[in-house]
Amino acid sequence: MTPLTEFAQNAAVGRRTAVAAAGGALLVSTFGGAMAAQAAPVETGHAKMNSVDLNALTTQAREALSNAPVVSVAPDAELNVEKSAVSVVSAAENEDYQAELAAAEAAEAADAAAAEAAEAAEAAASTVSATSTSTATSVDVPASAIGNSVISIASRYVGVPYVSGGSSPSGFDCSGFTAYVYGQLGIDLPHSSSSQPGYGTQVPASEAQPGDLMWTPGHVSIYAGGNTMIDASKPGTVVDFRTIWQSNPTFIRMG
């Protein structure tokens, strides 16, 4: 048995054997499966490996090295890394971001306005309900007033609360209500109960027609036919059709 016997046996079962020769001595290592490295047994008095065996072993080692994969890199090879410019824009200068902020603020404002309008409508409905319950003077629109343009416009605002100095559907006082109604027919009247009669022609009570202005010192209303009127009466009430309560009113034909 020679020192190469173990090497030959390991090679027969597919193990990989690395051999290094240096300074006239021989080192043999085996690697295979999960088994630990083994050294060839040394026999006392065994003759040295002859030159034929050493040359064969050297040849196999060279073949193994020559067949091993080799990666070569040229001496003048360069590593190029692509660079790209990075720009930073502040939030104040970012148009897209500012547009998103503006849209969000607009949506919030719209939601707030809708909520406020809903609250105002609910409050107005509560006021109308309470006033209608407590006001016994409310009456139906007379048949003679049906189709009259002034009465038709005025009736749209039934339920609007009386507001001192008010001249819009959010609240009316007496002259603010009449000025607003006639204004929608192209008749401009001042917001003053004492001045409005001067913008029309006085007619006898016997000739009064629905839509005529009714005036008494300190108050104006709109005649609705028969013994009814529509007006913004006084604080705590709403615009409504009522039995005429003005004493000896003056009737003014407008337009």
For each residue, the residues with C-beta under 8 A, 3 or more apart:
1: 5 41 43
2: 5 46 49 53
3: 6 7 26 28 40 42 46 49
4: 7 8 40 49 53 57
5: 1 2 8 9 40
6: 3 9 10 28 30 38 40 41
7: 3 4 10 11 17 19 28 30 40 57
8: 4 5 11 12
9: 5 6 12 13
10: 6 7 13 15 17 30 32 38
11: 7 8 14 15 17
12: 8 9
13: 9 10 32
14: 11 32
15: 10 11 30 31 32 33
16: 30 31 32
17: 7 10 11 28 29 30 31
18: 29 31 61 64
19: 7 26 27 28 29 57 58 60 61
20: 27 61
21: 25 26 27 54 57 58 61
22: 25 27
23:
24:
25: 21 22
26: 3 19 21 49 54 57
27: 19 20 21 22
28: 3 6 7 17 19 39 40
29: 17 18 19 37 39
30: 6 7 10 15 16 17 37 38
31: 15 16 17 18 37
32: 10 13 14 15 16 35
33: 15
34:
35: 32 38
36:
37: 29 30 31
38: 6 10 30 35
39: 28 29
40: 3 4 5 6 7 28
41: 1 6
42: 3 46
43: 1 46
44:
45:
46: 2 3 42 43
47: 50
48:
49: 2 3 4 26 53 54
50: 47 53 54
51: 54 55
52: 55 56
53: 2 4 49 50 56 57
54: 21 26 49 50 51 57 58
55: 51 52 58 59
56: 52 53 59 60
57: 4 7 19 21 26 53 54 60 61
58: 19 21 54 55 61 62
59: 55 56 62 63
60: 19 56 57 63 64
61: 18 19 20 21 57 58 64 65
62: 58 59 65 66
63: 59 60 66 67
64: 18 60 61 67 68
65: 61 62 68
66: 62 63
67: 63 64
68: 64 65
69:
70:
71:
72:
73: 77
74: 77
75:
76:
77: 73 74
78:
79:
80:
81:
82:
83:
84:
85:
86:
87:
88:
89: 93 94
90: 93 94
91: 94 97 98
92: 98
93: 89 90
94: 89 90 91 97 98
95: 98 99
96: 99 100
97: 91 94 100 101
98: 91 92 94 95 101 102
99: 95 96 102 103
100: 96 97 103 104
101: 97 98 104 105
102: 98 99 105 106
103: 99 100 106 107
104: 100 101 107 108
105: 101 102 108 109
106: 102 103 109 110
107: 103 104 110 111
108: 104 105 111 112
109: 105 106 112 113
110: 106 107 113 114
111: 107 108 114 115
112: 108 109 115 116
113: 109 110 116 117
114: 110 111 117 118
115: 111 112 118 119
116: 112 113 119 120
117: 113 114 120 121
118: 114 115 121 122
119: 115 116 122 123
120: 116 117 123 124 170
121: 117 118 124 125
122: 118 119 125 126
123: 119 120 126 127
124: 120 121 127 128 159 160 161
125: 121 122 128 129
126: 122 123 129 130
127: 123 124 130 131 159 161 238
128: 124 125 131 132 159 161 238
129: 125 126 132 133
130: 126 127 133 134
131: 127 128 134 135 161 236 237 238 240
132: 128 129 135 138 159 238 240
133: 129 130
134: 130 131
135: 131 132 138 237 238 240
136:
137: 240 242 243 245
138: 132 135 240 241 242
139: 228 241 242 243
140: 241
141: 145 146 151 155 224 228 241
142: 145 146 210 224 225 226 228
143: 146 225
144: 210 225 226
145: 141 142 148 151 210 211 224 225 228
146: 141 142 143 151
147: 152
148: 145 151 152 209 210 211 225
149: 152 153 185 211
150: 153 154 181 182 185 210 211 222 254
151: 141 145 146 148 154 155 210 211 222 224 225 230
152: 147 148 149 155 156
153: 149 150 156 181 184 185
154: 150 151 157 177 181 222 224 230 239
155: 141 151 152 158 230 241
156: 152 153
157: 154 160 169 172 177 180 181 239
158: 155 230 238 239 240 241
159: 124 127 128 132 238 239 240
160: 124 157 169 170 171 172 177 232 238 239
161: 124 127 128 131 171 237 238
162: 166 171 172 173 232 233 234 235 236 237 238 239
163: 166 170 171 172 173
164: 173 235
165: 173 176
166: 162 163 170 171 172 173 176 232
167: 172 173 176 177 179 180 191
168: 171 172 176 180
169: 157 160 172 180
170: 120 160 163 166
171: 160 161 162 163 166 168
172: 157 160 162 163 166 167 168 169 176 177 180 232 239
173: 162 163 164 165 166 167 176 177 232
174: 177 178 193 219 220 221 231 232 233
175: 178 179 189 190 191 192 193 196 220
176: 165 166 167 168 172 173 179 180 191 232
177: 154 157 160 167 172 173 174 180 181 231 232 239
178: 174 175 181 182 189 196 213 220 221 222 231
179: 167 175 176 182 183 188 189 190 191 196
180: 157 167 168 169 172 176 177 183 184
181: 150 153 154 157 177 178 184 185 222
182: 150 178 179 185 187 188 189 213 254
183: 179 180 186 187 188 189
184: 153 180 181
185: 149 150 153 181 182 255
186: 183
187: 182 183 199 254 255
188: 179 182 183 199
189: 175 178 179 182 183 195 196 199 254
190: 175 179 195 196 199
191: 167 175 176 179
192: 175 195 196
193: 174 175 196 215 218 219 220
194: 197 217 218
195: 189 190 192 198 199
196: 175 178 179 189 190 192 193 199 200 213 215 220 252
197: 194 200 202 213 215 220 250 252
198: 195
199: 187 188 189 190 195 196 252 254
200: 196 197 213 252 253 254 255
201: 252 253
202: 197 250 251 252 253
203: 207 208 212 251 252 253
204: 207 208 251
205: 208 249 251
206:
207: 203 204 251
208: 203 204 205 212 223 251
209: 148 212 223 225 253
210: 142 144 145 148 150 151 223 224 225
211: 145 148 149 150 151 222 223 254
212: 203 208 209 222 223 251 252 253 254
213: 178 182 196 197 200 220 221 222 223 251 252 253 254
214: 220 221 222 223 229 231 244 246 249 250 251 252
215: 193 196 197 219 220 249 250 251 252
216: 219 246 247 248 249 250
217: 194
218: 193 194
219: 174 193 215 216 231 246
220: 174 175 178 193 196 197 213 214 215 231
221: 174 178 213 214 229 230 231 246 249
222: 150 151 154 178 181 211 212 213 214 229 230 231
223: 208 209 210 211 212 213 214 229 251
224: 141 142 145 151 154 210 228 229 230 241
225: 142 143 144 145 148 151 209 210 228
226: 142 144
227: 243 244
228: 139 141 142 145 224 225 241 242 243 244
229: 214 221 222 223 224 241 242 243 244 245 246
230: 151 154 155 158 221 222 224 239 240 241 242
231: 174 177 178 214 219 220 221 222 239 242
232: 160 162 166 172 173 174 176 177 237 238 239
233: 162 174 237 240 242 245
234: 162 237
235: 162 164
236: 131 162
237: 131 135 161 162 232 233 234 240
238: 127 128 131 132 135 158 159 160 161 162 232
239: 154 157 158 159 160 162 172 177 230 231 232
240: 131 132 135 137 138 158 159 230 233 237
241: 138 139 140 141 155 158 224 228 229 230
242: 137 138 139 228 229 230 231 233 245
243: 137 139 227 228 229
244: 214 227 228 229 249
245: 137 229 233 242
246: 214 216 219 221 229 249
247: 216
248: 216
249: 205 214 215 216 221 244 246
250: 197 202 214 215 216
251: 202 203 204 205 207 208 212 213 214 215 223
252: 196 197 199 200 201 202 203 212 213 214 215
253: 200 201 202 203 209 212 213
254: 150 182 187 189 199 200 211 212 213
255: 185 187 200
